[in-house]
Amino acid sequence: MKAIVKSGAGPGLEITDVPEPDLGPHQVRIGVRRAGICGTDLHIYEWDQWSRGRIDPPLVLGHEFMGEVVETGALAEGVAVGDRVSGEGHVVCGHCEYCRTGDGHVCRNTSIIGIDRPGAFAEQLVMPASNVVPIPDAIPDEQAAVFDPLGNAFHTVLHTDVSGKVVAVVGCGPIGLFSVGIARAAGARTVVALEPMPERRRIAEEMGADRVLDPTSGDAVAEVKEMTDGYGADVVCEMSGHPDGVRNAFRLARNAGHVQLLGLPEDDVEVNLADDVIFKGLNVYGVIGRRMYETWLEMRDFLSAGLLDISPVITHRLPLEDFEEGIEAMKSGEAAKVVLDVG
């Protein structure tokens, strides 16, 4: 079958033929239709420090996808041939203390498709039946293909009740843009987006932001406080991982407010814990992946009910063979979310 592969150590990826994956008794075989390119895929493409320490080539990449079940293992349950599906790319052990107490998203034995095991940039993908999630017909293929990053946004925003609240989203990459729309759909009183890139500020407005600020021009913290009678935002979602973004997240939040951290800094970030966190009595939450499977049900229900439209965030739609064009669009900042047509 055709697949995008990290063939060896060093920059770049290639399309090549690889063997069809074997099917285990508890697994399903999915014919992949659409797949999203993630920032993680870009890191692997460039072969940065993180990739060199984590990826073991050769490896089929890709962890954002949707498709159709084409075969089921003898002991696979809850899914049938012909089902239209996406799937949770974090494969967990199912028996540790975390998995048994509802916190499987932080399982110590997690294996991620496209990172630790063969991924979805291929004509076929095999994964445990327990990880497969049916997709209602009301949700378009390309939107179902990005449920992985969309789930990160749902997990971040809805960790706290945002109805009637002032929500600030720091960093409007694809997941930040999703977060703007989710906060709006979940009933936030005011949604403020902070983003330096003009095109992404434009999309943030289209996703429902009431105010869009450039954090590199003027004092965004002061502007948010002015909007809120000096209090600050009730909920701050930090999606950038930039050191200034992380520090601003704590400064933007009102006393006893909530700060949800999803963005991944490359290095250590110096924060004034005393003044900006402890003395403010902040509630700080680190976000990893999606809650299994609460987050998936939230995504399904919001989108199938028409409460949220994420189509403005999907800026590039390309055939699998043109993945390099998508990579370049991401590197230049031209693209928000890129979706590949696999088959």
Phi and psi in degrees as a GROMACS rama.xvg file:
@    title "Ramachandran Plot"
@    xaxis  label "Phi"
@    yaxis  label "Psi"
@TYPE xy
-84.4241  139.799  LYS-2
-155.642  155.146  ALA-3
-92.2804  122.822  ILE-4
-127.012  140.089  VAL-5
-88.3902  101.393  LYS-6
-79.7689  -29.6251  SER-7
-164.51  176.482  GLY-8
-64.7183  134.674  ALA-9
126.293  163.786  GLY-10
-63.4864  154.023  PRO-11
102.837  165.383  GLY-12
-139.158  166.081  LEU-13
-144.477  152.446  GLU-14
-91.4873  128.647  ILE-15
-150.455  170.358  THR-16
-89.3551  133.392  ASP-17
-130.19  158.468  VAL-18
-64.5895  147.417  PRO-19
-63.4752  140.533  GLU-20
-70.1253  146.197  PRO-21
-69.8594  151.36  ASP-22
-109.735  121.871  LEU-23
-86.6043  168.298  GLY-24
-64.2088  -29.5713  PRO-25
-100.676  12.4946  HIS-26
-109.534  168.21  GLN-27
-128.029  152.138  VAL-28
-104.284  127.203  ARG-29
-114.434  128.332  ILE-30
-82.1469  109.164  GLY-31
-74.0023  131.775  VAL-32
-101.391  -49.9781  ARG-33
-131.838  149.489  ARG-34
-146.341  137.922  ALA-35
-96.6891  143.094  GLY-36
-87.5593  128.876  ILE-37
-104.98  160.587  CYS-38
-59.6879  -29.8649  GLY-39
-63.3577  -39.7841  THR-40
-61.763  -36.4156  ASP-41
-65.113  -40.8229  LEU-42
-60.6496  -42.2229  HIS-43
-67.9805  -39.1626  ILE-44
-56.6406  -45.7073  TYR-45
-79.8566  -13.0441  GLU-46
57.5653  56.1546  TRP-47
-80.5286  -175.675  ASP-48
-59.4396  -43.1983  GLN-49
-60.2639  -46.243  TRP-50
-62.1845  -41.7799  SER-51
-62.0592  -29.7172  ARG-52
-90.7999  -9.66763  GLY-53
-119.523  -36.7723  ARG-54
-92.5367  136.412  ILE-55
-117.442  90.778  ASP-56
-66.6183  157.429  PRO-57
-77.4897  146.809  PRO-58
-149.6  132.914  LEU-59
-76.7071  124.48  VAL-60
-86.688  178.94  LEU-61
103.111  124.276  GLY-62
-133.481  4.52959  HIS-63
-112.045  123  GLU-64
-163.947  165.985  PHE-65
-148.591  159.908  MET-66
-176.084  -157.488  GLY-67
-127.147  136.157  GLU-68
-68.7148  125.559  VAL-69
-112.815  -13.8472  VAL-70
-162.329  145.461  GLU-71
-123.556  146.384  THR-72
-69.256  162.474  GLY-73
-60.4835  -28.5501  ALA-74
-111.603  9.41531  LEU-75
-70.3108  134.956  ALA-76
-125.778  153.034  GLU-77
81.7971  6.81159  GLY-78
-149.196  149.316  VAL-79
-135.715  156.591  ALA-80
-56.3126  134.508  VAL-81
97.6267  -13.6403  GLY-82
-64.7673  137.687  ASP-83
-90.8531  122.731  ARG-84
-142.324  160.531  VAL-85
-121.686  -166.648  SER-86
-166.742  149.011  GLY-87
-71.9077  117.277  GLU-88
-78.4785  -9.3068  GLY-89
-90.2735  108.883  HIS-90
-93.1137  115.818  VAL-91
-109.571  167.963  VAL-92
-74.6566  -33.1789  CYS-93
84.6576  -5.58519  GLY-94
-128.722  -4.07994  HIS-95
-78.4237  173.968  CYS-96
-61.1705  -36.1713  GLU-97
-65.9954  -48.8873  TYR-98
-62.4926  -35.4605  CYS-99
-82.1156  -7.94698  ARG-100
-119.278  20.9763  THR-101
85.5903  10.1081  GLY-102
-118.065  39.8965  ASP-103
-60.3078  -21.3211  GLY-104
-67.2016  -13.5017  HIS-105
-114.795  22.3649  VAL-106
-53.2405  133.73  CYS-107
-71.2425  -15.5111  ARG-108
-107.484  25.4093  ASN-109
-65.5779  136.818  THR-110
-124.51  125.76  SER-111
-105.83  131.083  ILE-112
-64.5147  142.836  ILE-113
78.4795  -1.53112  GLY-114
-129.834  -53.9513  ILE-115
-105.325  -14.9948  ASP-116
-149.424  163.209  ARG-117
-53.9273  140.322  PRO-118
-108.962  -160.106  GLY-119
-101.872  1.81446  ALA-120
-81.9367  60.7108  PHE-121
-157.508  162.553  ALA-122
-69.4335  -23.1816  GLU-123
-138.03  149.524  GLN-124
-137.055  135.929  LEU-125
-111.991  130.888  VAL-126
-151.036  163.025  MET-127
-58.932  141.022  PRO-128
-58.6825  -31.688  ALA-129
-66.6659  -17.365  SER-130
-91.7231  -8.51515  ASN-131
-83.3847  137.985  VAL-132
-124.604  119.113  VAL-133
-64.256  145.823  PRO-134
-115.007  124.656  ILE-135
-62.8731  151.219  PRO-136
-62.9759  -22.0086  ASP-137
-69.9448  -14.2584  ALA-138
-100.357  120.653  ILE-139
-61.7474  154.419  PRO-140
-52.9222  -48.6093  ASP-141
-66.6214  -28.3011  GLU-142
-77.5487  -37.5725  GLN-143
-63.4205  -28.917  ALA-144
-69.0733  -18.9344  ALA-145
-111.852  26.3975  VAL-146
-63.6813  -27.141  PHE-147
-61.3276  -59.267  ASP-148
-69.3212  -32.8175  PRO-149
-61.0073  -37.8733  LEU-150
-63.7637  -35.7688  GLY-151
-59.6065  -41.0757  ASN-152
-67.8659  -44.1711  ALA-153
-60.0588  -45.139  PHE-154
-59.4555  -43.1447  HIS-155
-65.8376  -52.9539  THR-156
-69.9699  -46.4201  VAL-157
-88.5559  7.05753  LEU-158
-59.6962  -28.498  HIS-159
-121.401  145.608  THR-160
-67.0039  117.179  ASP-161
-103.683  -0.953082  VAL-162
-62.14  127.984  SER-163
74.5541  7.31408  GLY-164
-103.931  163.385  LYS-165
-90.8913  120.161  VAL-166
-115.857  128.046  VAL-167
-110.647  129.535  ALA-168
-109.906  118.126  VAL-169
-101.015  108.339  VAL-170
98.3376  113.142  GLY-171
-112.888  53.7936  CYS-172
-70.0218  -171.917  GLY-173
-53.9981  -44.3105  PRO-174
-70.6843  -36.3458  ILE-175
-63.5408  -40.6883  GLY-176
-64.6632  -42.7949  LEU-177
-56.3268  -42.0366  PHE-178
-62.9858  -37.3901  SER-179
-58.1898  -48.3322  VAL-180
-65.4946  -37.445  GLY-181
-66.0805  -44.4964  ILE-182
-59.9806  -42.1845  ALA-183
-63.6403  -46.0906  ARG-184
-66.3787  -28.6345  ALA-185
-86.5838  5.06002  ALA-186
94.8114  19.9898  GLY-187
-59.4832  143.096  ALA-188
-71.4597  -44.5882  ARG-189
-140.606  134.165  THR-190
-117.935  122.271  VAL-191
-113.654  130.03  VAL-192
-113.394  134.409  ALA-193
-114.172  118.699  LEU-194
-159.13  129.92  GLU-195
-78.3576  -22.4255  PRO-196
-88.1732  124.907  MET-197
-56.8045  -44.1121  PRO-198
-64.0342  -37.9986  GLU-199
-72.9872  -30.2186  ARG-200
-63.9015  -37.9315  ARG-201
-63.4384  -44.5894  ARG-202
-66.8322  -34.7672  ILE-203
-59.9854  -39.8771  ALA-204
-63.7274  -41.2904  GLU-205
-65.2948  -30.3498  GLU-206
-81.079  -4.70165  MET-207
114.646  10.6697  GLY-208
-67.1529  135.19  ALA-209
-78.2939  -36.1097  ASP-210
-135.26  137.572  ARG-211
-124.805  121.701  VAL-212
-118.251  145.315  LEU-213
-94.8221  109.12  ASP-214
-68.3448  -13.1524  PRO-215
-89.7415  -3.43481  THR-216
-128.874  108.143  SER-217
86.7973  -171.644  GLY-218
-108.428  94.3403  ASP-219
-64.2535  -36.9254  ALA-220
-61.8146  -44.8544  VAL-221
-63.7714  -38.0153  ALA-222
-65.3925  -41.0924  GLU-223
-67.1017  -39.5212  VAL-224
-66.1749  -36.7042  LYS-225
-63.4989  -36.2374  GLU-226
-70.0487  -20.0227  MET-227
-120.361  31.5716  THR-228
55.9147  31.8476  ASP-229
87.274  -0.945515  GLY-230
-82.2436  -47.6247  TYR-231
106.104  178.793  GLY-232
-77.0876  144.488  ALA-233
-70.1471  -41.0443  ASP-234
-132.417  129.599  VAL-235
-120.73  125.647  VAL-236
-107.798  109.939  CYS-237
-93.2831  112.547  GLU-238
-114.669  -4.44427  MET-239
-90.0345  -37.1645  SER-240
75.5744  -2.22722  GLY-241
-72.7263  138.68  HIS-242
-52.9371  -42.3452  PRO-243
-66.0801  -36.2852  ASP-244
-64.5321  -41.8971  GLY-245
-63.4186  -46.6944  VAL-246
-63.8392  -41.2002  ARG-247
-63.5853  -34.5167  ASN-248
-56.7593  -44.8684  ALA-249
-69.704  -34.0291  PHE-250
-75.3661  -29.7671  ARG-251
-71.9846  -27.8873  LEU-252
-75.6557  141.612  ALA-253
-73.5593  163.114  ARG-254
-55.1296  136.364  ASN-255
65.7049  14.2186  ALA-256
-78.515  -175.767  GLY-257
-118.967  133.027  HIS-258
-121.861  118.02  VAL-259
-104.557  123.456  GLN-260
-109.05  113.866  LEU-261
-114.003  -38.0347  LEU-262
-59.7144  142.635  GLY-263
-105.034  107.578  LEU-264
-66.262  147.291  PRO-265
-74.6631  -31.2032  GLU-266
-132.728  -179.56  ASP-267
-61.3355  146.265  ASP-268
-118.729  125.929  VAL-269
-83.0518  123.957  GLU-270
-128.113  141.368  VAL-271
-81.0281  85.6448  ASN-272
-62.0136  -36.8031  LEU-273
-64.3663  -57.5496  ALA-274
-77.719  -38.0982  ASP-275
-96.1769  -11.3685  ASP-276
-127.455  -61.2856  VAL-277
-67.9963  -52.2716  ILE-278
-68.712  -17.1152  PHE-279
-89.6683  -8.37822  LYS-280
63.0151  39.0494  GLY-281
-74.8301  151.76  LEU-282
-102.062  113.898  ASN-283
-113.23  130.859  VAL-284
-129.801  126.115  TYR-285
-89.7451  129.473  GLY-286
-104.376  127.305  VAL-287
-132.09  122.18  ILE-288
59.2453  -144.5  GLY-289
-124.685  146.824  ARG-290
-72.9721  127.365  ARG-291
-97.2351  113.955  MET-292
-124.103  25.5594  TYR-293
-55.9678  -45.3807  GLU-294
-62.7656  -38.9118  THR-295
-64.6194  -37.5923  TRP-296
-68.3467  -37.9698  LEU-297
-61.6458  -46.3965  GLU-298
-60.1274  -48.9381  MET-299
-54.8151  -47.0673  ARG-300
-73.6037  -41.236  ASP-301
-62.329  -46.0673  PHE-302
-74.3427  -43.0856  LEU-303
-68.6135  -25.5351  SER-304
-84.8651  -4.70289  ALA-305
76.9547  18.4588  GLY-306
-77.8658  -19.7331  LEU-307
-141.825  131.464  LEU-308
-116.791  113.449  ASP-309
-100.462  6.38742  ILE-310
-60.1463  -32.6  SER-311
-61.5791  -22.8006  PRO-312
-79.7812  -24.5646  VAL-313
-85.2923  96.4461  ILE-314
-95.0688  -19.296  THR-315
-135.691  131.393  HIS-316
-127.055  117.645  ARG-317
-137.49  151.627  LEU-318
-68.513  156.979  PRO-319
-52.7466  -39.405  LEU-320
-64.4908  -21.142  GLU-321
-100.261  27.1459  ASP-322
-59.5807  -30.5813  PHE-323
-61.1077  -36.7791  GLU-324
-62.3786  -40.44  GLU-325
-65.8933  -40.7325  GLY-326
-60.0545  -45.7791  ILE-327
-64.9199  -38.5809  GLU-328
-64.4213  -35.223  ALA-329
-70.0059  -42.4608  MET-330
-63.4003  -36.1659  LYS-331
-79.1907  -14.7604  SER-332
86.9223  1.01791  GLY-333
-68.5912  -36.3327  GLU-334
-93.7986  147.227  ALA-335
-93.535  -81.1311  ALA-336
-114.903  131.919  LYS-337
-107.207  128.988  VAL-338
-118.633  131.315  VAL-339
-98.8928  139.408  LEU-340
-89.3814  109.015  ASP-341
-90.5563  -42.4672  VAL-342
